[in-house]
Amino acid sequence: MMNIKEYYVKEYPTDELGVELKDTATFIGLLDTLHTEGDVYEYIGVEDSMVRERLFWELTSILDRPYDYVYALWLK
């Protein structure tokens, strides 16, 4: 599985924020960050709600869970 930056740059090549995402961020790490109530923006390296939303949607696809599941984890 590719890391978050590789995924994002491939899926959203015109979004200049993609290159600012952390090279080490993964979707497993994003899920862990959500479970431990960590700072999602700090983990991914970009403080942009659109980027976060796009990553949450991909995470729901990976987990085969509804979007509300991932969003609820973030709201904790």
Summary of the structure (lengths in Angstrom):
residues: 76
radius of gyration: 11.3
end to end distance: 27.2
largest distance: 31.8
contacts: 201
relative contact order: 0.17
helix: 67%
strand: 0%
